[in-house]
Amino acid sequence: MDYRPGSETYRVEREVLDEQKLEELTKRKTLSEINKPLTGYLKKSLRCTLPKLKRSVLSSVPVLYWLPKYSVWDYGMPDLVSGISVGIMHLPQGMAYALLASVPPVFGLYTSLYPALIYLLFGTSRHISIGTFTVLSIMVGSVIERVAPDEIFMSKNGTNLTSEVDIAARDSYRVQVAAATTFLGGLIQVFLGVIKFGFVGTYLSKPLVRAYTSAAAAHAVVAQLKYLFGVSPRRFSGPLSQVYTLQDIFLCLPQTHLPTLLVSSVTMVLLISAKELNSFLSTRLPVPIPVELITIVAATLISSTTYLNNNYSVSVVGEIPSGLSAPTVPHLSLFGEVIGDSFALAIVGYAVSISLGKTFALKHGYKVDSNQELVALGLSNAVGGFFQCFSVCSSMSRSLVQETTGGKTQMAGVASALIVLVTILKLGVLFQELPKAVLASIVLVNLKGMFKQYLDVVTLWRRNKVDLLVWLVTWVSTMLLNLDLGLAASIVFALFTVIFRTQMPTYSVLGNVPGTELYVDMETHREAKKVPGVTIFRSSATVYFANAELYLEALKKKSGLDISKMIIYKRRQEAKQRRKEMRAERRAKRKAKGEKKTQKAAKDQPQPPEISVEEADSWSDTCIDMTAAEKEEHSWTEKENGTVFVIPTTPRTPECHSRMEYLKGGDLDSTSWMSELQDGDTITLGSSSEDTLSRDLEQVSLGSLGKWTWDIHSIILDLSTANFIDTVAIETLKNIFRDFGEIDVDIYISGCQASVVQQLELGDFFSDTIGKEHLFVSVHDAVLHCLNHRGAASLPRYDPLQAFYIGTKL
């Protein structure tokens, strides 16, 4: 390699490398050396050493790694300030999102306490805040509304014989459903993390997640409308439940409770104004103003002093028990009803948490273990299930506050948990007069960020139509089929788009950039030049069972060779040629038999004088006395072959007897007459040698195909985009080598990765006719081999009398 420092050019001189030469040069390991035996792998994985045990413990319980190194002086004050800020946010969000989950507000505070402490021990992210989240709260609420609707808790009032909902029994059962769903979802997450299934979150693309959360925000709006307007619509579950709920809410609008609507409207206006002011002053304030906390404190004071519940029938939070509840085992009998919802909660919660965790890790320069995050989140949910918590994950708003206020580690989570704990133990009773409309307003205002995601439609329209289609399908399916079925339908559709794009990749013919070893698509690059006699074919996707047939069809189209028709045509011509040879052989035998009779008769006659071909005209008026067999043979030959020359080979005698030979008329030294023959002509050349006859017939048969030709002698399949190859694709490649080989076109493969070469070996791709000398390390190596092997001097056309070519009509 010749390289000059400061120059942007270089020159490389090396031999053309195929796969066989590359293996010899690089000493590639064998499959047995690369793939270790299973017994060795098991021995290595089960072998226990002290360093290995230490690494395993520290990776499973990360707090043991970073807590001994924790510096109170460097991290203590930032974590304390950050934790207090996040804890203040936990209080209103915990109570508000409990309404979304259809459980009493105090359980939202429990959910903000226990999971955060568990994540401190097992989590690997330093900045995410674990607790309630809008989407998961809505998903839990949809499960609860389906499993524990109001209708099954109706009881008759003994005074006026009216039906009323037994709120205490309903709330108790709903808490059990939420705990069972959360516990099962946590077990699923732990199981997936243990088997190293952390990559499952990658199947949720960004457009899918954003569309799903946008639809979940719409679900949240529908769920909070009854609190904003003070109406009591019927509850629906299953597909199209949102449509039915909206319809019922619109029918209930004439019964809107005006005091509740006034409280909602004033609260929303104040919240929006305060948040905008908070955003405007964000650069000047060390910590954000706790707008939600100020709102619920003010609303509670106003409600308590004006007696909104007693005087104006404004619905309030109600009794909030003081102290912590004892842990209870979730009801296992509920698992069968909620297992599908638990799996959806596990996947969505993990996807949200790992995306936030990786974002902060990239920003601050540390690593987040996806499998350990799955385990940590699962344990947070599983343990939380014992304490009547509902499903948790990281929250975007709280995580941003924790990071922007200077939080360094998860010790900030401990500080926020202490704020929640004090509230549960001492301050919970103070929020009993808090109107539910205020909590509903907090929920709607906090959905502002999700409402902005609807602008993705405009962005994706300009950037990627397929991602736009995924966004729209996800949103529509989530709105119509509810959150669980909508997620499943969205993932299936997203995977289908990937399969569809691999089935319909871009197929291109590459050309050389003059003066370089680069090869680019000729359709998109003007300066790309076609290599004479060589077609370089590339697919933008891996060749596998779903697109193998399409790959072959595209190769035929791009090369201009319809190989199927060409092979059928060739075989027909070969069959026709064999029939001609059989007829010629029979005629030759009859002719030889006639010649024997002629020679036998000639022995008894005087030798006639010899004459030349030029004297043939004079023989036309001469009476030649021939035997009956000679006359019969002469008559048959003339009928079969048309005009003939009669050439005497023995001297003429007075008795006019002579020996004759019958040959096709024309210039016997020229083959120009062959080009005038039409396909299917029958030609018999008189010759006493069967080998000569067969050779002449073969020339005539090939000559009759002289109207077909093409200018390709080699095809290079660029497989540099393939990262795997299956058995169907291997069979397709074998067929390409076989079929194109029948028409004398060489096939080569270039750019195979080592894993693809190994799969070709395991798939019995290589044989006596296909060897590793057909595989080249690059397109340029393959091109140089083609030009050296077949050459470009005879291009662009071959002599049709020397080789069999079919393709383009002349």
N, C-alpha and C positions, 0 to 999 in steps of 0.2 A: 504494500500500500504506500503510495506516494502522497504526502500531505505537506503543504508549506504553511507554517504558522502565519496567521494574518490573512491567509487566502481563503476564499469561500469555495474552492474547487479541490477535488482530490481524484486520484487515479488508482485503480485497483487492478492488479494482474493476478489471475488464478485460473486454474483449469475449470472446465465445466463440471459441476458436481451433480450427480444423481444421488438417489438415496443410498445406493450400495457404496459409492465412493465416500459419501458423507459418514456412513457408519464406520468405515475403515479409518477415516481421518479422525473422527471424534471418539472412537472406541465406545460406542453406545452400549449401555448395559442391556443385558437380556431381560426378558419379562420376569424370569424367576428372581433375578437380582433386584428388579424394581419393586415387584409385588412380593412383599415378605409373606411367608406362610402364616396362616391364621393362628397356629399354635404359638409362633414367636410373638405375634402381636398380643395374644392373651397373656403370655408369660410377662411381657413387658408392662402391660396395663395392670396386672395383678401383683406385680412385684412391689413391695412396700419398703421404702427407705426413709430415713429421717428427713432429708431435704424434700423428698416428694410429699411426705405427709405434711410438712410445714407449708409447702406451696398450696396443697389441697385445702388445708384449713383456712389459710389467709384468703384464698380465692372464694371460698364458700361463705366466710364471715369477714367481709372487707373491713369492718370497723376495728378488728384486731390489728390491722395493718396501719391505718392512719391515726387512730386515737392515741396510741403511745407517742406519736410524733406531733400531736396537736400542741400548738403554741398559743397559750392564753393571751400572751402579750400581743401577738400579731393578729390573731383571728378572733379573740374573745369579744371585743367591743363591736366589730363589724357584724359578727354573727348575732349578737344580742339585739342590736338595732334592727337588723333585717328580720329576725324572728318575731320581734314585737309588731313590726309592720305587717308581716304575713298573718300573725295571730289575730290582729284586729280585722283583717279581711276574712278570716275563717268564720268569725261569728255570724255576720249577716249572710254570707254565702252558704254556710252550713244549714242554717234555718230555712233559707229561701229554697235551696235545692232539695231539702227534705220534702217540700210541697210537690216538687216535680216527681219525686220518688213515691209520692202518695203515702208517706209515713209522718208521724208527728215531728215537729221541728227539733225536739231534743235529740232525736236519733241522728240528725244531721250534725249536731255537735259531737256526738260519740264518734261519728265517722271522721270527723276532723281531728280526733285525738289519738285513738289506738293505732290506726295504720301508719301514721307518721312516725311513731316510735319504733314500729317493726321495721320500717324501711331504713331507719337510721342504722340498724344492725347489719342489714344484708344488701343494701343498695350501693351502686357504684357511681351514681351521679352526685355531684356536690351542690347542684343548684335547683333541681326541680322540687316543687312543693306537692307532696302527696296529700290527697283529700278528696272532697266532693268535686265532681265535674259535671257540667251541664248535660252532655250527651249520655253519659252513663246513668245519670239520675233519671233522664227521660226513659231510657231503656228499662231500668228497673221499674219505673212507674207503669210502663206498658205491661210488664209481666204481672205486676200486682193487680192491675185493673182487670186482667184476663182471668187470673186465678182466684182473686178475692173481690168480685164486684159487690156493689152495695146490695144488690137484689137478694143475695143469700143471707144477709144480716137484717132483713126487715122483720120488725116485731110490731104487734098491734098495741095501741094505747088503750088501756082499760077504761079511760074516762070518756073519750069521744069515739072510740073504735076506729081510729085512724092508724095507718101503718107508719112506723118511724124506723130509722136506721139505728141499730144498736152500735153506736160509735165506739164504745169501749171494746166490744168483742171484735168489731171490724178492724180497728187499729192494732189490736193484739195479734190477730191472725196475719195481717199484712206485714207486721214486723217479722213474724216467723218466715213468711214467704221471702221477704227481702234478705233475711239472714241465710236461709238455705240456698238461695240463688247466688249470693256473694261467696259463701263457703265453697260451693261446687265450682264456681268460676275460678276461685283461688287454687283449688286442687288441680284443675286443668292447666292453669298457668305453671304451677310447680312441676307437673309431669312433663309438660313441653320443655321447660327449662332443663330438667334433669337429662332428657334424651337429646339435648343440644338442638332443639328445634327453634332457636331464636330467630332464624331467618324467615319464619313464617310471616313476620311483619312486612317483609319486602314485597309480598304479594298485594299489599294495599298501596297502590300508587298514590301519588300526591293528588291528582285530580279526583280519584275515587274518595279519598279521605275528606277532602274539602267539600265535595258534593254531599257526602254522607253527613258531615257535621252541619252543612247548610240545611239539609232536609230535617236533621234533628232539631235545629233551631226553630224551624217551622212547626215541628211537633210541640216544642216548648211553648211557642206562642199560642197554639190552639189549647194546650193544657192550662195556660194561665188566664185565658179569656174569661172563664167563669168567675175567677177571683176579681178581675178588673171591673166586670159589669155587675157582680153580685147576683148572678143567675145560677140556676141549678139544672143544667141540661142532662139528658140521659147519657149513660156511659156505653160506649161501643168498643168492641175488640175484634181483632182479625183484619183481613184485607178490607180496604176502603173505609176503615173506622174513622179516619180523619175527615173524610168527606161527609160521612153521616153526622159526626160531631159538629162540624161547621154548620151543616144544615140545621141541626137542632138548636145551636146557639143563635143563629139568625132568627129562628122562630121564637126564641125566648127574649129577644131584644126589647119588645114592648114591655116586658116585666123587669127591665133594668132597675137596679136599686141605686137611686141617684146619690145618696150620701157615699156609698162605696165607690161609685164612678168618680165623684169629686175628689175623694182621697187619692185614688189611683192617678188621676190627671195631675193634681198638684205635686204628688210625689215624683212622677215621671219628669215633669217640667223642671223641678228643682234638681233632680239627679243629673239630667242631661246638661243643665247649665253649669252645675258644679264640676262635672267631669270635663267639660270643655275648658273651664277655667283652670282646672288641674293640669290639663295638657299644655295650656298656654304658659303656665308657670313652672313646668316640669324642670326646665334648665336652671331655675333659680331656687328650687326647693330641695333640701337634702333628702327628704322622704315625701312621698305623695300624701296629699290630704286624705284621711280616711273618710271619704264621702259616705259610703254605705253605713259605716258605724254611726256617724253623726246623724244620718237619716233615721235609723231605727231607734236611736236614743230619743231624738226629738219627737218621732211619731209615737213612741211609747208614752212619753210625758204628756203629749197633747191628748192621746186617747184616754189616759188615766184621769186627767183633770176634767175632761169634758164628758166622760162616760159614753164614748161612742157606741160601745156594745149595748148598754142598757137603754140609752135615749134614742139612738138612731139605728139600732140593729146591725151595726157594722161588725162583720165576722172578725174575731181576733184569734190569736194563737191558742189561748186557753192555758190550762194547767201544765206547768213544766216541772217535773219532779226534780228535787234537789238530790245531789249525790250520784254515785256511780252504781249502775245496775250490776248484779252478779252475772258472771258468764254462764251461758246455757248451751247445751249441745243442739245444733240445728236439727230440724225434723228431717230424717232421712226419707220419710214417705213422700216428701215433696220433690225429691230429686227427679223422678220420672217425668214430672210435669214441666220442669224448668231446665232440663239438661241442654236443650237447644239454645235457649236464651243465655244460659251460663257460658256456653262456648262462644257465642257472639260477643258477650261482655268481655270475656277473656281476651279475645283477639283485638277488639276495638281499643280496650284500655291499654293493652301492651303497645299497640301501634302508636297511640298518642304519646305515651310516656317515652318510648324509645326515640321517637322523632325529636321531642324536646330535649331529651338527654344528650343525644348526639350533637344537636345544635350548640348547646352550651359547652360540651366537651371540645368541640372543634374551635370554638371561640377562645377558650381558656387553656387549651393545650394539654388535655388529659384524655384518657381512654375510658370508654364505657363498654362493659362486657354485656352483649345483648342477651346471652343465655342467663347470666347472673341477674340481670335486670328482670328477666321473666320470672326467675325464682323469687326474687325480692318482692315483686309486685304480687305474686301468687301467695306468698306467706302473709303479706299485709292484708289481703282479702280473706284468706282462710282464717287467720287469727281474729280479724275483725268480725267474721261471721259468728264467732262465739260471744261477741259483745254487742250483738244486734246492730251491726253496721251494715250499710249497703255498699255496693261496688265503688272502688276508688281508683284513681289514676292521677297523673300530674295535671295541674291546671296551668294554662298559658298565662293568665293574668297574675296569679300568685307567684309563679316561677319567675316571671319578669320582674316583679317587685322584689323578690328575694335576691335576684342577681343584681339589679340596678342599685339597691340600697347597700350593697357591699358584702353580701353573704359569701362566705368562703367555703363552708362545709355544711354538712347536715346537722351540725349543732344548732343552726338557725331553726331547724325543724323542732328541736327540743324546746327552744324558747317559745315558738308559736304554740306548741302543745300545752305548755304551762299556762299560756293565756287562756286557752280553751278550757283547761282543767279548772282554773279559778272561776271562770264563768259558770261552768256546770255546777260546781260545789256551792258557790255563794251568790252569784248574780243571776242565775236562771229565772228565779221567781219574778225578777223585775220586768221580764219581757212577756209576761202573761197577757198584758193588755195591748200588745203590738198587733195592729191590724194585718190580716193576711194580704190585703190589697197592697200594702207597702212592700211585703216580701215579693209579691208577684211583679210589682213595678221594678224592683231591684233586678229580678231575673231578666225581664225584657230589656232593660237598659244595658245589662252586661252582655246581651246577645248582639250588641252593635257590631263587634268585630266579625261575627259569623255572618251577619247580614251583608257586610262588605264583600264577602266571598262570592256573591252573585255577580260581581264584576268579572269573575273568572270567565264567564261566558264570552264576553267581548274579547278578552285577551286570548283565549284558546281559539276563537274563531280566526284570529290573525295568525296564530302560531302553529296549531296542530288540530286538524279536524277530527282525527281519531280520538285524541284526548278529550275534545269537546263532546264527542258522542258518548264516551265513558262517563263524563260529568253529567250529561243530561239523563242517560239511562239510570245512573245511580240515584239521582235526585228523584226522578219519577217513580222508580221502583220502591225507594224508601218511603216516599209519601203515600203510595197506594198500597203497598204490601206490609207496611209497618217496619220497624227497625230491624227485627231479626231476619225475616224473609228478604227484606230489601237488601241487607248486607250480603246474604248468600247469593242473591240474583246478581248483584253488582260485581262480586268477585268472579262469578262464572262468566259474566259478559266481558270483564276485563281480560281474563285469560283467553277467552275466545278471540278477542281482537289480536292478541299476541300470536295465536295459532294462525289466524287469518293472514297476518302480515308475513309470517314465515311461509305460508302457502303461496302467497303472491309477492315474492320478492322482485327486485330489479335485476333483470338479466341483461348483460352487456357484452359487447365484443370490444376487446381492448386493442389499442394501437400504440405504437412506439412513439415517444417524444424524441424527435431527431436529436442525435448527439448525446443521448442519455440511455440508461438502462431502465427507465421508467415506462410504465404501460398504463394508460388511462382509457376511459370510455370514449370511443370514437364519436358517439352521438352528442356528447356534451363538451368535447374539446376539439376545436378547429384544427389545431396543429398536430393532432395525433395521426400517425400514418400507419396504414395497414402493412403488416409484414407479408411480403409476397409468398403465397402458397400456404400460409399458416393462419388459422383462425384461433384466437385466444378468447375463450369463453369463461365468464365469471358470473356467479350468482351472489347476491348480497346477503343471502341467508344460508344456514346450514342445510345440507341435503339430508333428508330423513324420510320416513315412510309417508308423511303427509304431503310432501311436495316432490317426491322422486319422479313420479310420472310427468308432472309439469316441467320438471328440470329437463327431462329427455325431449319433450315437445318443444321447449324453448331452444334447445340445442339444435334441433332440426331446422327450426325457423331461422335462427340467427346464422347458421352455416349455409343455408340455402339448399340443403340436401335432405330431401324427403326420403330417408333411408328405407322406410317400409315399402314404399312404391318401387324404389330402385331395386331392392332385393327381390321383390316379386317379379319385376320385369326381367331381372337377370336370370332367375330360375326358369322362367318361361322360355327365355332364349336358349338356355342350356338344354332344356328338355327338347326344344325344337331342333337343336343341333344334334342331339343324340338320335332323334328320329331320322334326320338326314343321313347320319353316318350309317345307321342300320340299312336304310334304303340303298345307300351307295355300296355298302358291302354286298348286299344281295345282287345288285346290278353287276358289280365286279365279278362275283362268282359266275353269274350267267355269261358274262362276257368272256371270262377265262375258259369256260366250258365251250363256248362257240369258237374261240381261237384254237382250242385243241382239235376240234372237229375240222376247222379250216386247215390247220397244219397237217392233219392226217390225210386230208384230201389232196393237199398240195404235194405230198410226197409222191403221189401217183401221177402227177402232171409235170410236163417240162417246165423249167424255170423261166418265168417271163422276164423281160428286160426291166431294169430299174428305171424309174422316172422320178423327177423332183416334184416339189410342191408347186413350182411355177408351171408345170405341165398339167396342172389339175384341170384347167379349162378345156384342154384338148381331150381330156378323158370324158368330158360330159357328152361327147358325141360318139364315143367308142362303145361298142357292144362288149360288155364284159360277161364272160360266161362264168357264173358263180353257182355254187351248189345251193340246194334248197335251204340248208341251214344258214348259209351266209346271207341269202336274200331275206330270210326271216329276221336275222339279227340286224341287218342293215335297215330294214323297214322299222323295227322297234326303236333303234337308236335315233333314227331321223325323226320319228314321231315324238320321242321323249325329249330330245335336246334341240330340236329345231335345225337350223342350218349347220352342216358339218363339212369338214374337209376329208376327202378320201385320199389317203396317201398310200400308194403301192410300195411295198417293201421288198418285193421279189421281181426279177426281170420278167418282161412280158414275152410271151411265146406266141407263135402263130395261132395256137388254139385259143388265144385271148384269155388264158387263165392266169391269175396273179393273186398274191396275198395282200390284204388290205388292213389299215388301222383307221379308226374313226375318232377324231379329236374335235373338241369345241373350237369353233372358229374365232379368230381375233389374234391380237398380238400376245403371244404367250409370255413374253418378257416384261410385259407391263401389267400393273395392277390398277390402272386408272379406271378400267371397266367396273371394278368392284364398287366404286363410289356411286355408280348409277343404279345399282341394284336396290330394289325395294325390300323392305322387311318381309321375310317369308319366302323369297325367291328360292327355287330349288335348282342347284347347279351340280352337274356331274362332270368331273374331269376324267377323261380317259387316261388311265395309267395302269401299268401292270404291277405297280408297287402299292400295297395297301397303306404303308406308312406315308408315302407321298400323298396319296388320296386323302388320308385323314388330316394331314397338315394343311392341305389346300382347303379342305372343307372348314377347318378351324379358322383359317384366314378369311374365308368368305363370311362365316358367321360373325366374326368380330368386325369385319368390314361393314356388314349390314347394320352394325350399331354405331357406325362412325358419326352419325348425326347427333350423338350425345357426348358431352364433355363437361368438365369443370376445372377450376384452377386452384383446388385445395389438395395438398398432399399430406397435411398434418393438422391435427386439432389439439390444442392445449387446454386442459380443464384446470382453471385456477381455483383451488380449494383452500385458499388462505383464509377465507371467512368461516370455514367449518371448524367447530370445536368438538364435534363428535360425529360419528357415522354409524348407522345401524345396519342390520342385515338386509333390509329392503334396498337401502341406498347402495350397498355393496353389490347386490344382484343387478341393480340398474347400471352400475359402472362396468360390470362384467359384460352385460349386454351391449353397452356402447363399444367396448373394445372388440367384441365379436362381430357386430353388425357392420361397423365402419371398416373393420379389417377385411370384410368380404369385398369391399369396393376399393381396396388398396389405399385406404386413408389411415395413417398412423395416429394413435391416440397417446397423449402423454398427460401426466398429472403434475402440478407444481404447487408449491407453498403449503404442503401438508404439515400440520403440527405433529409433534412426536406421538401424542396420544392418538391421533387419527391413524398414523402409520401402525401403531400397535393394534388398533381395532381392525385394520385391514388384514394384518397377519392372523389375528384370531378368527376372522371371518373367512379364511381360506381364499382370500382374493388373489394371492400370487399363485401362479401355475407355470407350466412349461412355456406358455405363450405370453404371460404377463409377469414380468419380473420387476425387481426394484430399479432396474435401469430405465423403467418407464416413469419413475417418480423423480422429480427434480426439485432442488431446494428453492428455486425462484423461477418466475416466468422467463426472465432473461436467459437463465441457463437452459431452459427447455427450448427457447427460440434458437439459440446458437446450435444446439444439438440437431434440431430439425433442419436448419440450413446446411449444416455440415453433412448430415446423413442423407437427406434427399436433394439438397441443393436448390438454388433458385434459378439456375441457368436455363432449365427446360420450361420454365414458367413463362407466360401464364397458360400454356396449352400443351397437351400431349398428342403424339401421333396416335390416332384411333386404331391404326393397324398394328401397333406395337403393344398396346395395353387396353384393358377393358375399362372404359369410363362411361358413367351415366350421370346425368345431372341437368345441365342447361342445354336447351335445344339451340343449335346454331342457326 
